[in-house]
Amino acid sequence: MKNITLSADEDLIEQARQVAAGRRTTLNQAFREWLQSYTAQTGSGKHYDALMKRLRGHVRPGRRFTRDEMNER
């Protein structure tokens, strides 16, 4: 595991520590979880693009809908 140094306002860090303590975790663990979630979001975009590329050969968009048709309920 690699250590990194971050900078933030002291009050904000203390608030974050209190939130983490309330959740029975550490600020380090909370950051690791956030980092994992953050990187997963980036990966999901790649998965979406790959899916759209695979579907392109099977799904053909029809005509364009008018504004009134799109707003019909």
Secondary structure in CASP SS format (residue, H / E / C, confidence):
PFRMAT SS
TARGET T0000
AUTHOR 0000-0000-0000
METHOD secondary structure of the structure
MODEL  1
M C 1.00
K C 1.00
N C 1.00
I C 1.00
T C 1.00
L C 1.00
S C 1.00
A C 1.00
D C 1.00
E H 1.00
D H 1.00
L H 1.00
I H 1.00
E H 1.00
Q H 1.00
A H 1.00
R H 1.00
Q H 1.00
V H 1.00
A H 1.00
A H 1.00
G H 1.00
R C 1.00
R C 1.00
T C 1.00
T C 1.00
L H 1.00
N H 1.00
Q H 1.00
A H 1.00
F H 1.00
R H 1.00
E H 1.00
W H 1.00
L H 1.00
Q H 1.00
S H 1.00
Y H 1.00
T H 1.00
A H 1.00
Q H 1.00
T H 1.00
G H 1.00
S H 1.00
G H 1.00
K H 1.00
H H 1.00
Y H 1.00
D H 1.00
A H 1.00
L H 1.00
M H 1.00
K H 1.00
R H 1.00
L H 1.00
R C 1.00
G C 1.00
H C 1.00
V C 1.00
R C 1.00
P C 1.00
G C 1.00
R C 1.00
R C 1.00
F C 1.00
T C 1.00
R H 1.00
D H 1.00
E H 1.00
M H 1.00
N H 1.00
E C 1.00
R C 1.00
END
